[in-house]
C-alpha cells in the first residue's frame, strides 16, 4: 500500500511540477515514502503540496485521524493538524 501511495503522490507531483519529470528525462523516479503506512485515504493537491488524510492503518486495520503533507520541492513528508 505504501508503494501505491508513493505512486499517487509522484503522479500528482509530476502533473503539478512537470520540470521534475523533464529533468529526469521523462522517466519515473522514486520519491520519499509516507511516514505512516495507510490505505483507503483521502488525498488532495493544495498550494503545490499533496495532502493525505485519514485512511486505515494497521495491522489490525484501524481508522487513522492523521494528516501527512508531501512537499515536492523538498521531496519530503511532514505532519499536519487534522
N, C-alpha and C positions, 0 to 999 in steps of 0.2 A: 504494500500500500504506500509506503514511503516513496518508492520509485514512481508510482503513479502521480503522487502529488508533486514530486520534483519535475516530472514531465509537464504537468499542468502549469506550474509556476514558470518553467522555462518557456513554454509556449506563450503565455501571457507576456512575459518579459520580451520575447523575440518580436511579438506583434507590436509592443509599445516602443521598443528600442531597436529598430532594425539595424542600426550601426553595429551592434554587438554581433549579430548574425553575419553581417557583411565582413566584419573584422576577422571572423573565423572561417572565411572562405565559403560561407553559406552552409556550413556543417553544424549539426547539433553538438553541443558540448555540455558536460555535467556542471551543475551549479550546486550551491550549498543545499543540504537537506534540512527539512523541518526538524526542530529540536524534539518535538513530540510526535511519535507515530500516530496517525489517525486515519479514519476512513469516514465516508459519508459526510463530508464537510460542506460548509458554505464558503465561497470564495468570491472576491471582488477586486477589481482594479480601481484604485482611487489615488489620485495625485502621483501617479507613476510608481506606486507600490502595490504589491499583491497582499491582500488581507485574507487569511484563512481563519475561519470562525467555527468553533464547536466541533461536532463530529463525534465519533466513537473511538475510544482507545481501550487498550487492554493488553493481554487477557486478564480476567474475563472482560468482555466488552462492556463498557460503561460510558455514559454521556460525559463529554468534556465541555467545560464552560470557558476554556481559554481561547485567546486570540494570538496569532503569530503574524508578523508583518515581514514580507520579503522586500528588501531594497536591492534592485538590480545593479545600481551603481556601485554598491559595496559588496554585492554577492553574499549577503548575509541576512539572517533572520533575527528578529527581536520580538519580545513580548509586548503586548499592548493591553490596556484595560478592556474588559468585556463590555 
